[in-house]
Amino acid sequence: MSSNIANTSDHLVFDPAYKTDLAAFGLNNPFALDRGEMVLAKISEEIGKPATFIRPVPLTLEQVGLVHTPDYLESLKHSSTWAEIFEIKDPVFDSSGRLPGATKPFYEIFDDFLLKAGGTLLAAQMALKNGMCANLGAGYHHAFPDRGRGYCAINDVAIAVASLLKDGLIERAMVVDVDFHQGDGTALCFASDPRVFTFSIHSQEGWPESKQQS
């Protein structure tokens, strides 16, 4: 690795804020939010110096709107929508949209998604410039244009590809998804776009039970 990457900041996108304070939103879900830190630690060990990275900026709602519908984006202002995405049964909110024990309204977690999804777009832009780049966060491949699901609120991969197409930086794209679960949201987002080929390697038996054509 050290012989191929002279400057890791040309190839890595990350922000310490990727480690969402779930407790602040009243959540105790066992997400692997330290995976970016773990990757950086391993790279630092291999190259013999601290790995550097470039920090992203959050996506704008205009960019998110390249993939997601206006009605769905409007619904993300409500904590109840987020409860559905995070599969919380019978949620109880106070007047500010906070779950029990939370210090922040649930809907404010949208800011965390916008930042991490912004990292995916930046990584894609950097990859075009430098040959490769990785965003050490996000990967919300279950989000559909009109709804979030499976803990995925916005489809950062689809947004990044749509943005590159819109800006004329690419003419076509292939999305290769190697997660255990099908990248069903990404497949649906581009189902009618011949410029984008989606390829998913996943467990046929695993969730989601209903697969998309990719």
Residue pairs with C-beta under 8 A, 6 or more apart in sequence:
1 43
1 46
1 47
2 46
2 47
2 48
5 11
5 47
7 52
8 43
8 47
8 51
8 52
8 53
9 52
9 53
9 54
10 54
10 126
10 130
10 133
11 126
11 130
11 132
11 133
11 134
12 40
12 43
12 51
12 52
12 53
12 54
12 133
12 134
12 136
13 53
13 54
13 55
13 56
13 119
13 120
13 122
13 123
13 126
13 133
13 134
13 135
13 136
14 36
14 40
14 53
14 54
14 55
14 119
14 135
14 136
14 137
15 55
15 56
15 115
15 119
15 137
16 37
17 112
17 115
18 33
18 36
18 112
18 115
18 116
18 119
18 136
18 137
19 33
19 34
19 36
19 37
20 31
20 33
20 109
20 112
22 28
22 29
22 31
22 33
23 101
23 102
24 102
24 103
24 104
25 99
25 102
25 104
25 106
25 108
25 109
26 98
26 99
26 100
26 101
26 102
26 106
27 86
27 99
29 86
29 151
31 151
35 136
35 137
36 136
36 137
39 136
40 51
40 53
40 136
43 51
44 50
44 51
53 136
54 122
54 126
56 115
56 116
56 118
56 119
56 121
56 122
56 135
57 115
57 118
57 122
58 111
58 114
58 115
58 117
58 118
59 114
59 117
59 118
59 121
59 154
59 156
59 159
61 73
63 121
63 159
63 163
64 73
64 114
64 117
64 154
64 159
65 73
66 159
66 162
66 163
66 166
67 145
67 154
67 155
67 158
67 159
67 162
67 189
68 143
68 145
68 146
68 154
68 155
69 145
69 146
71 146
72 145
72 146
72 147
72 148
75 81
76 82
76 107
76 110
76 148
76 153
77 107
78 97
78 107
79 91
79 93
79 97
79 98
79 99
79 105
79 106
79 107
80 91
80 93
81 107
81 148
82 106
82 107
82 109
82 110
82 153
83 91
83 93
83 99
83 106
84 148
85 148
85 149
85 150
85 151
85 152
85 153
86 151
87 151
88 99
91 99
91 106
92 99
92 100
93 99
93 106
96 105
97 105
97 106
97 107
98 104
98 105
98 106
99 106
110 153
113 138
113 140
113 153
113 154
113 156
114 154
116 135
116 137
116 138
116 156
117 138
117 140
117 154
117 156
117 159
117 160
119 135
119 136
119 137
119 138
119 156
120 135
120 138
120 139
120 156
120 157
120 159
120 160
121 156
121 159
121 160
121 163
122 133
122 135
123 133
123 134
123 135
123 160
124 133
124 160
124 161
124 163
124 164
125 164
125 169
126 133
127 133
128 164
128 169
128 170
138 156
138 157
139 156
139 157
139 179
140 148
140 151
140 152
140 153
140 154
140 155
140 156
140 157
140 185
141 152
141 155
141 157
141 177
141 179
141 181
141 183
141 184
141 185
141 186
142 148
142 149
142 150
142 151
142 152
142 155
142 181
142 183
142 184
142 185
142 208
143 149
143 152
143 153
143 154
143 155
143 158
143 185
144 155
144 185
144 188
144 189
145 155
145 188
145 189
148 154
149 185
149 208
150 181
150 207
150 208
152 185
155 185
155 186
155 189
157 175
157 177
157 183
157 186
158 185
158 186
158 189
158 190
161 170
161 173
161 175
161 190
161 196
162 189
164 170
164 173
165 171
165 173
165 195
165 196
171 195
172 195
172 196
172 197
173 195
173 196
173 197
174 196
174 197
174 198
174 199
175 183
175 186
175 190
175 196
175 197
175 198
175 199
176 199
176 201
177 183
177 186
177 198
177 199
177 200
177 201
177 202
177 214
178 201
179 200
179 202
180 202
180 203
180 206
181 202
181 203
181 206
181 207
181 208
182 200
182 202
182 206
182 208
182 211
182 212
182 214
183 198
183 200
183 202
183 214
184 200
184 208
184 210
184 211
184 212
184 214
185 212
186 198
186 200
186 214
187 198
187 200
187 212
187 213
187 214
188 212
190 196
190 198
191 212
191 213
198 214
199 214
200 214
204 211
